[in-house]
Amino acid sequence: MIVTLSAVALFGVLTFVLLRSRYVGPFAAIAVFLFGFFTADTGAANAVRAVLRALIDAAHNVS
């Protein structure tokens, strides 16, 4: 739950900054997509969380 709340805050701030600066691109689309899934908590949110968890674990194992 703590990771989810911090991810929502992170992606919310990131989405606001990207929209405010009128930056449009793939990174903005990904930020808005993730913000929507973490806040809506739809049925697909578990799959998105699993992918993000796997990416985070892979990033820790790179070094």
Order of alpha helices (4+ residues) and beta strands (2+ residues): alpha-alpha-alpha
